[in-house]
């Protein structure tokens, strides 16, 4: 057995701590396939390497450029982390990556190709094929494939592919998560915790839900810490706000984007800790850099409150361009009242219309106010 085969065998058995230094050594020696596994460590919560999706995509990109099919598929699955140039580089060679991955035909290739078919399939047959590939990988004992299947059956997981709606099945999701938990994967613990806490597909058991959240967090799953933080910060039935702040801070310091924004909210509103505008602005900035549009918008609000409307306008524009309705509302206000830009009532109306079309009731109300104001000016 080669060193790479040994590392993969350990990984498949969820002995991820033992496998990690082997993959590191192999990557240093030039193994492009080892880079795929290192990318998995940084993209998902395995309790070994820190959560670092930007570093993960660069490792996968390096492996793809060296000809590894799994690294190419990883880049296709996480295309949103690529630059414009990198995106076209990968997508222009997508058939190459798929063919190379198919040649591997092991559990890891089956799982990666299954996810690609399910997440990006445009026909029902592609989604169906993807689920079968995942089932084949799961039957080989791959804990991540069980978790993937759980997600694709899970009503709580938001996915842009409407073809998945017919596959929603609480009982299947729960069963798949439990199979993954048998190996020790904390993401499945985190996801199953929601079913217990909310009472979906089983008897409601908040204590068991919290126990699973805590167990997942103890194994390095940062999103479980974010969930615990929210439960304690906003639980009206005796929850501890200080405990919520503690979990939120730990998850944020670990690099979990939602927790970063939540921690900023704690400092801004004084929830679970003392108000601190400096720290609020710092953490909104970190969350914004991690892609949280809500934090980008709130950072803009803070700059507006401080009288720096040029910075506020730029942040509102950034989040609005990415499709965040609340930022669109603030951007409209900037155009309407000249905050950090010239007054432009037409632009204000256009941004409010866009926000309203995305379901913002505040934008609808503001739009009606502007329509009445414009009508009054004409009369």
BARO-95586 format. One record per residue (C-alpha): x, y, z. Coordinates in steps of 0.2 Angstrom, whole numbers. Layout:
N
+-------+-------+-------+
!    xx !    yy !    zz !
+-------+-------+-------+
!     X !     Y !     Z !
...
+-------+-------+-------+
***
This chain:
379
+-------+-------+-------+
!    xx !    yy !    zz !
+-------+-------+-------+
!     0 !     0 !     0 !
!     7 !    17 !    -5 !
!     7 !    32 !     7 !
!    -7 !    40 !    -3 !
!   -17 !    25 !    -2 !
!   -14 !    23 !    17 !
!   -19 !    42 !    19 !
!   -35 !    39 !     9 !
!   -40 !    23 !    19 !
!   -38 !    33 !    35 !
!   -49 !    47 !    28 !
!   -62 !    35 !    22 !
!   -63 !    28 !    40 !
!   -64 !    46 !    47 !
!   -47 !    45 !    55 !
!   -45 !    62 !    48 !
!   -32 !    68 !    61 !
!   -21 !    53 !    57 !
!   -23 !    56 !    38 !
!   -20 !    75 !    39 !
!     0 !    75 !    41 !
!     1 !    62 !    28 !
!    -8 !    73 !    15 !
!     2 !    88 !    20 !
!    18 !    78 !    17 !
!    12 !    71 !     0 !
!     7 !    88 !    -6 !
!    24 !    95 !    -2 !
!    31 !    81 !   -12 !
!    20 !    86 !   -27 !
!     5 !    75 !   -26 !
!   -10 !    85 !   -34 !
!   -22 !    72 !   -27 !
!   -17 !    76 !    -9 !
!   -21 !    94 !   -12 !
!   -39 !    89 !   -15 !
!   -40 !    82 !     2 !
!   -31 !    97 !    10 !
!   -45 !   108 !     2 !
!   -58 !    97 !    10 !
!   -50 !   100 !    27 !
!   -51 !   119 !    25 !
!   -68 !   119 !    16 !
!   -78 !   108 !    28 !
!   -78 !   106 !    47 !
!   -66 !    91 !    51 !
!   -59 !    98 !    67 !
!   -41 !    98 !    61 !
!   -37 !   112 !    49 !
!   -45 !   129 !    52 !
!   -60 !   134 !    41 !
!   -52 !   143 !    27 !
!   -62 !   142 !    10 !
!   -51 !   155 !     1 !
!   -36 !   144 !     5 !
!   -45 !   128 !     0 !
!   -50 !   134 !   -17 !
!   -32 !   140 !   -20 !
!   -26 !   122 !   -16 !
!   -39 !   114 !   -27 !
!   -34 !   127 !   -41 !
!   -16 !   122 !   -40 !
!   -21 !   103 !   -40 !
!   -32 !   106 !   -55 !
!   -18 !   115 !   -65 !
!    -7 !   100 !   -61 !
!   -21 !    89 !   -70 !
!   -30 !    82 !   -55 !
!   -48 !    79 !   -59 !
!   -55 !    79 !   -41 !
!   -47 !    96 !   -39 !
!   -55 !   102 !   -55 !
!   -72 !    96 !   -49 !
!   -69 !   104 !   -32 !
!   -66 !   121 !   -41 !
!   -82 !   118 !   -51 !
!   -92 !   115 !   -35 !
!   -85 !   130 !   -27 !
!   -85 !   142 !   -42 !
!   -91 !   157 !   -32 !
!   -74 !   157 !   -23 !
!   -65 !   159 !   -40 !
!   -60 !   175 !   -48 !
!   -68 !   179 !   -65 !
!   -52 !   173 !   -74 !
!   -51 !   158 !   -63 !
!   -69 !   153 !   -66 !
!   -67 !   154 !   -85 !
!   -51 !   144 !   -84 !
!   -60 !   130 !   -74 !
!   -76 !   130 !   -83 !
!   -68 !   130 !  -100 !
!   -60 !   113 !   -96 !
!   -75 !   106 !   -86 !
!   -76 !    90 !   -97 !
!   -58 !    87 !   -94 !
!   -61 !    87 !   -75 !
!   -76 !    76 !   -76 !
!   -68 !    63 !   -87 !
!   -52 !    63 !   -76 !
!   -63 !    61 !   -60 !
!   -73 !    47 !   -68 !
!   -57 !    37 !   -72 !
!   -54 !    37 !   -53 !
!   -70 !    28 !   -50 !
!   -67 !    27 !   -31 !
!   -78 !    33 !   -17 !
!   -71 !    50 !   -17 !
!   -74 !    52 !   -36 !
!   -91 !    45 !   -35 !
!   -95 !    58 !   -21 !
!   -88 !    73 !   -30 !
!   -96 !    69 !   -46 !
!  -113 !    65 !   -37 !
!  -113 !    82 !   -29 !
!  -109 !    90 !   -46 !
!  -123 !    82 !   -54 !
!  -136 !    86 !   -40 !
!  -131 !   104 !   -38 !
!  -128 !   109 !   -56 !
!  -139 !    97 !   -65 !
!  -152 !   105 !   -77 !
!  -162 !    90 !   -80 !
!  -171 !    78 !   -68 !
!  -161 !    63 !   -75 !
!  -145 !    72 !   -70 !
!  -150 !    75 !   -52 !
!  -157 !    57 !   -51 !
!  -140 !    50 !   -58 !
!  -131 !    61 !   -45 !
!  -140 !    54 !   -30 !
!  -136 !    36 !   -36 !
!  -118 !    41 !   -37 !
!  -119 !    47 !   -19 !
!  -127 !    32 !   -14 !
!  -114 !    21 !   -22 !
!  -100 !    31 !   -13 !
!  -110 !    30 !     4 !
!  -111 !    11 !     2 !
!   -92 !    11 !     2 !
!   -93 !    19 !    19 !
!   -89 !    37 !    14 !
!   -96 !    47 !    28 !
!   -97 !    63 !    18 !
!  -107 !    55 !     5 !
!  -120 !    50 !    18 !
!  -120 !    68 !    24 !
!  -122 !    75 !     6 !
!  -137 !    63 !     4 !
!  -144 !    69 !    20 !
!  -143 !    87 !    14 !
!  -151 !    84 !    -2 !
!  -166 !    76 !     7 !
!  -166 !    90 !    20 !
!  -179 !   103 !    20 !
!  -168 !   115 !    31 !
!  -155 !   115 !    18 !
!  -157 !   129 !     5 !
!  -153 !   125 !   -12 !
!  -155 !   134 !   -28 !
!  -159 !   119 !   -39 !
!  -178 !   117 !   -39 !
!  -177 !   100 !   -46 !
!  -172 !    94 !   -28 !
!  -189 !    99 !   -21 !
!  -197 !    82 !   -25 !
!  -183 !    73 !   -15 !
!  -186 !    82 !     1 !
!  -189 !    68 !    14 !
!  -186 !    71 !    33 !
!  -185 !    52 !    37 !
!  -172 !    49 !    23 !
!  -162 !    65 !    29 !
!  -162 !    59 !    47 !
!  -157 !    41 !    42 !
!  -142 !    47 !    31 !
!  -136 !    59 !    45 !
!  -136 !    45 !    57 !
!  -125 !    35 !    46 !
!  -113 !    49 !    44 !
!  -113 !    52 !    63 !
!  -108 !    33 !    66 !
!   -91 !    38 !    58 !
!   -90 !    54 !    69 !
!   -93 !    68 !    56 !
!   -98 !    83 !    66 !
!  -108 !    92 !    51 !
!  -121 !    78 !    52 !
!  -122 !    80 !    71 !
!  -125 !    99 !    68 !
!  -139 !    95 !    55 !
!  -147 !    82 !    65 !
!  -148 !    94 !    80 !
!  -160 !   105 !    70 !
!  -172 !    90 !    68 !
!  -172 !    87 !    86 !
!  -173 !   105 !    91 !
!  -187 !   109 !    79 !
!  -196 !    93 !    80 !
!  -196 !    89 !    62 !
!  -198 !    71 !    57 !
!  -197 !    65 !    75 !
!  -203 !    70 !    92 !
!  -197 !    87 !    98 !
!  -182 !    86 !   110 !
!  -173 !   103 !   113 !
!  -161 !    95 !   125 !
!  -155 !    82 !   113 !
!  -154 !    95 !    99 !
!  -143 !   106 !   111 !
!  -132 !    91 !   116 !
!  -129 !    87 !    97 !
!  -125 !   105 !    94 !
!  -112 !   105 !   108 !
!  -105 !    89 !   103 !
!  -102 !    95 !    85 !
!   -95 !   111 !    91 !
!   -83 !   102 !   102 !
!   -77 !    93 !    87 !
!   -73 !   109 !    78 !
!   -89 !   112 !    69 !
!   -90 !   131 !    69 !
!  -108 !   132 !    63 !
!  -114 !   123 !    78 !
!  -106 !   136 !    89 !
!  -116 !   149 !    79 !
!  -132 !   140 !    81 !
!  -129 !   138 !   100 !
!  -125 !   157 !   101 !
!  -141 !   161 !    93 !
!  -151 !   149 !   104 !
!  -144 !   156 !   120 !
!  -144 !   175 !   114 !
!  -163 !   174 !   109 !
!  -170 !   160 !   120 !
!  -184 !   168 !   130 !
!  -185 !   153 !   141 !
!  -171 !   155 !   153 !
!  -157 !   156 !   140 !
!  -141 !   164 !   145 !
!  -136 !   179 !   134 !
!  -118 !   178 !   141 !
!  -117 !   160 !   136 !
!  -123 !   164 !   119 !
!  -110 !   178 !   117 !
!   -97 !   166 !   122 !
!  -101 !   153 !   109 !
!  -104 !   167 !    96 !
!   -86 !   174 !    99 !
!   -78 !   157 !    98 !
!   -86 !   153 !    82 !
!   -82 !   170 !    75 !
!   -64 !   169 !    80 !
!   -63 !   152 !    71 !
!   -68 !   161 !    55 !
!   -87 !   157 !    53 !
!   -94 !   171 !    43 !
!  -112 !   171 !    51 !
!  -104 !   171 !    68 !
!   -93 !   186 !    64 !
!  -109 !   196 !    59 !
!  -118 !   190 !    75 !
!  -103 !   195 !    86 !
!  -103 !   212 !    78 !
!  -122 !   213 !    82 !
!  -118 !   209 !   100 !
!  -106 !   223 !   101 !
!  -117 !   235 !    92 !
!  -133 !   232 !   102 !
!  -125 !   226 !   118 !
!  -132 !   209 !   117 !
!  -123 !   197 !   130 !
!  -109 !   210 !   132 !
!  -106 !   229 !   133 !
!  -109 !   240 !   118 !
!   -93 !   243 !   109 !
!   -94 !   252 !    92 !
!   -75 !   250 !    88 !
!   -77 !   231 !    90 !
!   -94 !   231 !    81 !
!   -86 !   240 !    66 !
!   -71 !   228 !    66 !
!   -81 !   212 !    66 !
!   -94 !   219 !    53 !
!   -78 !   222 !    43 !
!   -72 !   204 !    45 !
!   -89 !   197 !    41 !
!   -91 !   208 !    26 !
!   -74 !   202 !    19 !
!   -80 !   185 !    22 !
!   -95 !   188 !    10 !
!  -109 !   193 !    23 !
!  -120 !   205 !    13 !
!  -129 !   209 !    29 !
!  -113 !   214 !    38 !
!  -107 !   225 !    23 !
!  -124 !   234 !    24 !
!  -123 !   236 !    43 !
!  -105 !   243 !    41 !
!  -112 !   255 !    29 !
!  -125 !   260 !    42 !
!  -111 !   263 !    55 !
!  -101 !   274 !    43 !
!  -118 !   284 !    39 !
!  -121 !   286 !    57 !
!  -103 !   293 !    59 !
!  -105 !   305 !    45 !
!   -94 !   296 !    32 !
!  -107 !   294 !    18 !
!   -94 !   292 !     5 !
!   -89 !   275 !    13 !
!  -107 !   271 !    17 !
!  -112 !   273 !    -1 !
!   -98 !   262 !    -8 !
!  -103 !   248 !     5 !
!  -122 !   249 !     1 !
!  -118 !   249 !   -18 !
!  -107 !   234 !   -16 !
!  -120 !   223 !    -6 !
!  -134 !   230 !   -18 !
!  -125 !   224 !   -33 !
!  -124 !   207 !   -26 !
!  -143 !   207 !   -24 !
!  -145 !   211 !    -5 !
!  -162 !   219 !    -3 !
!  -159 !   229 !    13 !
!  -143 !   237 !     5 !
!  -154 !   242 !   -10 !
!  -165 !   251 !     1 !
!  -151 !   260 !     9 !
!  -143 !   264 !    -8 !
!  -160 !   271 !   -14 !
!  -160 !   283 !     2 !
!  -142 !   288 !    -3 !
!  -148 !   293 !   -21 !
!  -164 !   301 !   -14 !
!  -156 !   312 !    -1 !
!  -138 !   314 !    -8 !
!  -129 !   303 !     5 !
!  -112 !   301 !    -2 !
!  -118 !   304 !   -20 !
!  -128 !   316 !   -31 !
!  -147 !   316 !   -29 !
!  -155 !   305 !   -42 !
!  -173 !   301 !   -38 !
!  -174 !   290 !   -54 !
!  -160 !   279 !   -47 !
!  -169 !   279 !   -30 !
!  -185 !   273 !   -38 !
!  -176 !   259 !   -48 !
!  -167 !   252 !   -33 !
!  -182 !   252 !   -23 !
!  -192 !   243 !   -36 !
!  -178 !   230 !   -37 !
!  -178 !   227 !   -18 !
!  -197 !   226 !   -19 !
!  -197 !   213 !   -32 !
!  -186 !   203 !   -21 !
!  -199 !   204 !    -7 !
!  -194 !   219 !     3 !
!  -209 !   226 !    12 !
!  -199 !   241 !    18 !
!  -195 !   245 !     0 !
!  -213 !   243 !    -6 !
!  -218 !   256 !     8 !
!  -204 !   268 !     3 !
!  -208 !   266 !   -15 !
!  -226 !   271 !   -12 !
!  -220 !   286 !    -2 !
!  -209 !   291 !   -17 !
!  -223 !   288 !   -29 !
!  -235 !   299 !   -19 !
!  -221 !   313 !   -17 !
!  -218 !   313 !   -36 !
!  -237 !   313 !   -39 !
!  -238 !   328 !   -27 !
!  -224 !   337 !   -36 !
!  -233 !   335 !   -53 !
!  -249 !   341 !   -47 !
+-------+-------+-------+
***
